[in-house]
Amino acid sequence: MSEYMYLFRRGEIPEAQRSPENMQAHLQKWRDWIQALSQQGTFITGQPLETGGQVVAGRARVITDGPFAEGKEIVGGYLIVRAADLAEAVEMSKGCPIFEHGGSVEVRAIQPFPL
């Protein structure tokens, strides 16, 4: 089994669906999906990310506020899972609730880093 990272890029939640009740129901779908991955023994870790931060870039290590991308392109969180191969990791990602709001999941193999 290899490890894969899911990078979640937000979709657009329609204003009509932003009530506290709808948001709690959507959050429960995330909990249920992650719980199912845990019960399958494939979930390793994951967290949502705050929207703000800073970017350090270039040889001069210039610091800017960010990331500032279009809302739908902001990475909103990640999970790390175990899967036999990329195809299985992609298939497992299809249960993610982010798709309900037009979001996306980028599935990437984690390359072991020799220390």
C-alpha positions in Angstrom: 0.0 0.0 0.0 1.2 3.5 -0.8 0.2 6.8 0.6 -1.8 9.5 -1.3 -2.7 13.0 -0.6 -6.0 14.5 -1.4 -5.9 18.3 -1.8 -9.3 19.8 -1.6 -10.1 22.9 -3.7 -13.3 24.6 -2.8 -16.3 25.0 -4.9 -18.9 27.7 -4.7 -21.6 27.2 -2.1 -24.8 28.9 -3.3 -26.1 31.6 -0.9 -29.3 29.7 -0.5 -27.4 26.7 1.0 -25.3 28.7 3.5 -27.7 28.4 6.4 -26.2 27.1 9.7 -28.3 24.0 9.3 -27.1 23.2 5.8 -23.5 23.9 6.7 -23.8 21.5 9.7 -25.4 18.8 7.5 -22.6 19.2 5.0 -19.9 19.0 7.7 -21.6 15.8 9.0 -21.2 14.3 5.5 -17.5 15.1 5.7 -17.3 13.4 9.1 -19.2 10.3 7.8 -16.9 10.0 4.8 -13.8 10.3 6.9 -15.2 7.8 9.4 -15.9 5.3 6.5 -12.3 5.7 5.3 -11.1 5.2 8.9 -13.2 2.0 9.3 -11.7 0.7 6.0 -8.2 1.3 7.5 -7.3 3.7 4.7 -7.4 7.1 6.5 -4.1 8.3 7.9 -4.6 12.0 8.7 -6.0 15.3 7.4 -7.2 18.7 8.4 -9.0 21.7 7.0 -6.8 24.8 6.3 -7.4 28.4 7.3 -8.1 30.7 4.3 -5.3 33.2 5.0 -1.6 32.8 5.4 1.7 34.0 3.9 3.8 33.0 0.9 7.6 32.9 1.1 9.0 33.0 -2.5 12.2 33.3 -4.5 15.8 33.5 -3.6 15.2 36.6 -1.6 12.5 34.8 0.3 10.0 37.6 -0.2 7.0 37.3 2.1 3.6 38.3 0.9 0.1 37.8 2.3 -1.8 35.0 0.5 -2.6 32.8 -1.0 -4.9 34.9 -3.2 -6.4 32.7 -5.9 -9.9 32.5 -7.1 -12.1 31.2 -4.3 -12.7 27.9 -6.1 -9.0 27.4 -6.5 -8.0 27.8 -2.9 -6.7 24.7 -1.2 -9.1 24.3 1.7 -7.7 21.2 3.3 -6.1 17.8 2.8 -6.2 14.1 3.7 -3.6 11.4 3.5 -4.9 7.9 2.7 -3.5 4.5 2.0 -4.4 2.8 -1.3 -3.0 0.0 -3.5 -2.5 2.4 -6.4 -3.5 5.7 -7.9 -6.6 4.3 -9.4 -7.9 3.0 -6.1 -7.0 6.4 -4.4 -9.0 8.2 -7.1 -11.9 5.9 -6.7 -12.0 6.4 -2.9 -11.9 10.2 -3.4 -15.2 10.0 -5.3 -17.1 9.8 -2.0 -15.9 13.3 -0.9 -18.7 15.7 -0.1 -16.8 18.6 -1.8 -18.2 17.6 -5.2 -21.7 18.7 -4.0 -20.6 22.3 -4.3 -18.5 22.0 -7.5 -15.2 21.5 -5.7 -12.4 19.2 -6.7 -10.0 16.7 -5.2 -6.4 16.6 -6.5 -5.0 13.1 -5.8 -1.3 12.9 -5.6 1.0 10.0 -4.6 3.3 10.8 -1.7 6.9 10.1 -2.7 9.0 8.7 0.2 11.7 11.2 1.1 15.0 9.5 2.2 16.4 11.0 5.3 
